[in-house]
Amino acid sequence: EEGTDHGVEVEDRPKVEPPKKYKVVLHNDDFTPMEFVVVILMDTFNLGFQKANDITMHVHEQGKGIAGAYSKEIATMKVKRCGEIARAEGHPLKVTMESE
């Protein structure tokens, strides 16, 4: 047959799922100053003062709060960085990650 077939087979491409996101979670404790948590959020998560302060208040009032959601590699790096900064300053701030 003459016409539209050019000898190229078209396959259905598998659907590519976006990478799984991981939430970086800060946990409240009775020792880490809230001002320090605000600084960590501004430094590590590039948040403005107001957003960092809002998250800090949420952590203080609710027991934990989400700093952001990232790929597994980025979330792991941010958790590690927060822990290193907190320990260097003598604070027991707990930061974990959870899958969405």
Buried (B, 14 or more C-beta within 10 A) or exposed (E): EEEEEEEEEEEEEEEEEEEEBBBBBBBBBEEBEEEBBBBBBBEBBEBEEEBBBBBBBBBEEEEBBBBBBBEEEBBBBBBEBBBEBBEEEEBEBBBBBEEE
